[in-house]
């Protein structure tokens, strides 16, 4: 079931990746190598932007790379904290913790942010087939080798969900002599985080083993979370002709959900959980919670045939076991969900000269099968099953992409993808048999195209332009409505969403230590899915939406050698509905302006201090499609961090202390327009001033 769903794509430009490299190399106070600076060095390669190793400067897109070292030195306890400061990314939280945060890249959040950004772990899709966010706590930061973020349309290479961007989280691999590392962190609201790991290589074998424990009581009452997990990677390299790797990760997360508050309730106590609110027909939320278990496996095989090219094959498996207890809800309060994800993704790459010019051809296939089972119960004890759904999503798509060097510094790229996806299954409701359906099926056919041009200037700069089409196949619970509100049905009439994206940009280095970035783009979406009411309490999803998203991003980074680094960015964005009664109205939850600025100051005695400031403009509340309610307020957050890195032989030690939201600003990242149906608007308060500190050691 979906209520008042609209979608939007706009721009967001947040702080540069360099924010995550908060100090100097060991020995003297030298400035760090930041992700944004590394990204223009010829040796810097990424795999996500083109699904193969590629010099990031040759990619017709805006790409960020965050390394394990940068994550360690950021003081971040979760992946959300790592990503939230990157350009074009923002998160919204319904509990103040990272467990169920919703990501928005380039304004694709809106009222339904779940299917607009593709998130991968070592190339395996983490996105759920139903309309829900991933649990970001399933990826302990200590297991991460690097994170690659590609902003913009990527449907040709990745298919469904790769609209606003792609995030690929790559886990640690072993190399060289054994390395041991450990860290501890503590902070406000009972935060404590412990990490340990070892990695290395022996002869042709490599290994990496990591573990992490993360706990916090949360800023609000009933917002506690506990996450425990780890990862293992074993590799065997028989030479250029064959290499094999096996990666595995496991995580268990337990979290509480404190619910929403009205303005009056926030004035009384921002930290309280949701009390009973008769005006919204809402019950109190003293015991809403959930528990998630995740298992991920990835077997990769690579064969190099020399001048005949190379072949990569990945066999993927993921398992999610989710338990949700929401007594404050009106429907289906207690549920268990089991999801499997089976995948195989073979890919062939051939690099050859054509008429004396370099040419790179890639052909690949993606096959996924995702069985999905959800059971509903009448109580937390789960003694009586009231309904159950048994569904499957299956997809197969092939793609072809080619890069041709028209000149040594001018690269033309083009690609095409064709995909077929099917959704089928049944639903049984023992309480209301009229909601039953069985053996229903819907098949979707999708295509995507792209063309890009990259002009390399000097040693570091580039200008790029790209045109691409995108699509999104509906979620299981958009096609098969079974979650309670409005009854159950299987909508064979519901079609995919589609759109087109045009963008152009540059990374310009007028001086050795000065980087300027500028990007313009427009995205037009159509056939967007919206829940249309047929009565005050019933309705169904329909393809009725159309929107336009225009924006501009400006960023700057300047290094004053051995003394300081200055960085900042500004984003203007406008996302509007383009048809219907709300034509030309702004999309909910999309701020028009966002900015960030900061400075890293390198001090004697291996000290570094980093103040920064983040600004988010106001945005219309969720469901406020006619723009007639008050906005979510704008806010400015100031943070301050101090880092110390002494020299201890060949070992590395980092200690830090940070104060976040230094001015104790009261703000909310999400709010809902309930006045339109006779209720009271509600909000989800975010944390006030927070303190944290920690120490890490590697030898």
Secondary structure as the mmCIF struct_conf table of DSSP 4:
data_model
#
loop_
_struct_conf.conf_type_id
_struct_conf.id
_struct_conf.beg_label_comp_id
_struct_conf.beg_label_asym_id
_struct_conf.beg_label_seq_id
_struct_conf.end_label_comp_id
_struct_conf.end_label_asym_id
_struct_conf.end_label_seq_id
BEND BEND1 UNK A 3 UNK A 4
HELX_RH_3T_P HELX_RH_3T_P1 UNK A 17 UNK A 20
BEND BEND2 UNK A 23 UNK A 23
HELX_LH_PP_P HELX_LH_PP_P1 UNK A 24 UNK A 25
TURN_TY1_P TURN_TY1_P1 UNK A 26 UNK A 27
BEND BEND3 UNK A 28 UNK A 28
HELX_LH_PP_P HELX_LH_PP_P2 UNK A 30 UNK A 32
HELX_RH_AL_P HELX_RH_AL_P1 UNK A 35 UNK A 38
TURN_TY1_P TURN_TY1_P2 UNK A 39 UNK A 40
BEND BEND4 UNK A 41 UNK A 41
TURN_TY1_P TURN_TY1_P3 UNK A 42 UNK A 43
STRN STRN1 UNK A 45 UNK A 46
BEND BEND5 UNK A 47 UNK A 47
TURN_TY1_P TURN_TY1_P4 UNK A 48 UNK A 50
BEND BEND6 UNK A 51 UNK A 52
STRN STRN2 UNK A 54 UNK A 55
HELX_RH_3T_P HELX_RH_3T_P2 UNK A 56 UNK A 58
BEND BEND7 UNK A 59 UNK A 61
STRN STRN3 UNK A 62 UNK A 67
HELX_RH_AL_P HELX_RH_AL_P2 UNK A 68 UNK A 74
TURN_TY1_P TURN_TY1_P5 UNK A 75 UNK A 75
BEND BEND8 UNK A 77 UNK A 78
HELX_RH_AL_P HELX_RH_AL_P3 UNK A 79 UNK A 83
TURN_TY1_P TURN_TY1_P6 UNK A 84 UNK A 85
BEND BEND9 UNK A 86 UNK A 86
TURN_TY1_P TURN_TY1_P7 UNK A 87 UNK A 88
STRN STRN4 UNK A 89 UNK A 92
BEND BEND10 UNK A 94 UNK A 98
TURN_TY1_P TURN_TY1_P8 UNK A 99 UNK A 100
HELX_LH_PP_P HELX_LH_PP_P3 UNK A 101 UNK A 101
STRN STRN5 UNK A 102 UNK A 105
TURN_TY1_P TURN_TY1_P9 UNK A 106 UNK A 107
TURN_TY1_P TURN_TY1_P10 UNK A 110 UNK A 111
TURN_TY1_P TURN_TY1_P11 UNK A 114 UNK A 115
BEND BEND11 UNK A 116 UNK A 116
STRN STRN6 UNK A 117 UNK A 121
TURN_TY1_P TURN_TY1_P12 UNK A 122 UNK A 123
STRN STRN7 UNK A 124 UNK A 125
BEND BEND12 UNK A 129 UNK A 132
HELX_RH_3T_P HELX_RH_3T_P3 UNK A 136 UNK A 138
BEND BEND13 UNK A 139 UNK A 139
HELX_RH_3T_P HELX_RH_3T_P4 UNK A 141 UNK A 143
STRN STRN8 UNK A 144 UNK A 151
BEND BEND14 UNK A 152 UNK A 152
HELX_RH_AL_P HELX_RH_AL_P4 UNK A 155 UNK A 158
TURN_TY1_P TURN_TY1_P13 UNK A 160 UNK A 161
BEND BEND15 UNK A 163 UNK A 164
STRN STRN9 UNK A 165 UNK A 171
BEND BEND16 UNK A 176 UNK A 177
STRN STRN10 UNK A 179 UNK A 187
HELX_RH_3T_P HELX_RH_3T_P5 UNK A 188 UNK A 190
STRN STRN11 UNK A 192 UNK A 202
TURN_TY1_P TURN_TY1_P14 UNK A 203 UNK A 204
STRN STRN12 UNK A 205 UNK A 216
BEND BEND17 UNK A 219 UNK A 220
TURN_TY1_P TURN_TY1_P15 UNK A 221 UNK A 222
STRN STRN13 UNK A 225 UNK A 237
BEND BEND18 UNK A 239 UNK A 239
TURN_TY1_P TURN_TY1_P16 UNK A 240 UNK A 241
STRN STRN14 UNK A 243 UNK A 256
STRN STRN15 UNK A 261 UNK A 261
HELX_RH_AL_P HELX_RH_AL_P5 UNK A 263 UNK A 268
TURN_TY1_P TURN_TY1_P17 UNK A 270 UNK A 271
BEND BEND19 UNK A 272 UNK A 272
HELX_LH_PP_P HELX_LH_PP_P4 UNK A 273 UNK A 276
STRN STRN16 UNK A 277 UNK A 277
HELX_RH_3T_P HELX_RH_3T_P6 UNK A 278 UNK A 280
TURN_TY1_P TURN_TY1_P18 UNK A 281 UNK A 281
STRN STRN17 UNK A 282 UNK A 282
BEND BEND20 UNK A 286 UNK A 287
STRN STRN18 UNK A 289 UNK A 304
HELX_RH_3T_P HELX_RH_3T_P7 UNK A 306 UNK A 308
STRN STRN19 UNK A 310 UNK A 325
TURN_TY1_P TURN_TY1_P19 UNK A 327 UNK A 328
BEND BEND21 UNK A 329 UNK A 331
STRN STRN20 UNK A 334 UNK A 344
STRN STRN21 UNK A 347 UNK A 354
TURN_TY1_P TURN_TY1_P20 UNK A 355 UNK A 356
STRN STRN22 UNK A 357 UNK A 377
BEND BEND22 UNK A 378 UNK A 379
TURN_TY1_P TURN_TY1_P21 UNK A 380 UNK A 381
BEND BEND23 UNK A 384 UNK A 384
STRN STRN23 UNK A 385 UNK A 407
TURN_TY1_P TURN_TY1_P22 UNK A 408 UNK A 409
STRN STRN24 UNK A 410 UNK A 429
BEND BEND24 UNK A 430 UNK A 431
HELX_RH_3T_P HELX_RH_3T_P8 UNK A 433 UNK A 435
STRN STRN25 UNK A 437 UNK A 457
TURN_TY1_P TURN_TY1_P23 UNK A 458 UNK A 460
STRN STRN26 UNK A 461 UNK A 472
HELX_LH_PP_P HELX_LH_PP_P5 UNK A 473 UNK A 475
HELX_RH_AL_P HELX_RH_AL_P6 UNK A 476 UNK A 479
STRN STRN27 UNK A 480 UNK A 481
BEND BEND25 UNK A 483 UNK A 484
TURN_TY1_P TURN_TY1_P24 UNK A 485 UNK A 486
STRN STRN28 UNK A 489 UNK A 490
TURN_TY1_P TURN_TY1_P25 UNK A 492 UNK A 493
STRN STRN29 UNK A 497 UNK A 511
TURN_TY1_P TURN_TY1_P26 UNK A 512 UNK A 513
STRN STRN30 UNK A 514 UNK A 533
BEND BEND26 UNK A 534 UNK A 537
STRN STRN31 UNK A 539 UNK A 560
TURN_TY1_P TURN_TY1_P27 UNK A 561 UNK A 563
STRN STRN32 UNK A 564 UNK A 577
BEND BEND27 UNK A 579 UNK A 580
TURN_TY1_P TURN_TY1_P28 UNK A 581 UNK A 584
HELX_LH_PP_P HELX_LH_PP_P6 UNK A 585 UNK A 585
STRN STRN33 UNK A 586 UNK A 586
HELX_LH_PP_P HELX_LH_PP_P7 UNK A 587 UNK A 587
TURN_TY1_P TURN_TY1_P29 UNK A 588 UNK A 589
BEND BEND28 UNK A 592 UNK A 592
STRN STRN34 UNK A 593 UNK A 603
TURN_TY1_P TURN_TY1_P30 UNK A 604 UNK A 606
STRN STRN35 UNK A 607 UNK A 616
STRN STRN36 UNK A 619 UNK A 620
HELX_LH_PP_P HELX_LH_PP_P8 UNK A 621 UNK A 621
STRN STRN37 UNK A 622 UNK A 622
TURN_TY1_P TURN_TY1_P31 UNK A 623 UNK A 623
TURN_TY1_P TURN_TY1_P32 UNK A 625 UNK A 626
BEND BEND29 UNK A 629 UNK A 629
HELX_LH_PP_P HELX_LH_PP_P9 UNK A 630 UNK A 630
STRN STRN38 UNK A 631 UNK A 632
HELX_LH_PP_P HELX_LH_PP_P10 UNK A 633 UNK A 634
STRN STRN39 UNK A 635 UNK A 644
STRN STRN40 UNK A 647 UNK A 648
TURN_TY1_P TURN_TY1_P33 UNK A 649 UNK A 650
STRN STRN41 UNK A 651 UNK A 660
BEND BEND30 UNK A 661 UNK A 661
TURN_TY1_P TURN_TY1_P34 UNK A 662 UNK A 663
STRN STRN42 UNK A 668 UNK A 672
HELX_RH_3T_P HELX_RH_3T_P9 UNK A 675 UNK A 677
TURN_TY1_P TURN_TY1_P35 UNK A 678 UNK A 678
BEND BEND31 UNK A 679 UNK A 679
STRN STRN43 UNK A 682 UNK A 685
HELX_LH_PP_P HELX_LH_PP_P11 UNK A 686 UNK A 687
BEND BEND32 UNK A 689 UNK A 689
STRN STRN44 UNK A 690 UNK A 698
#
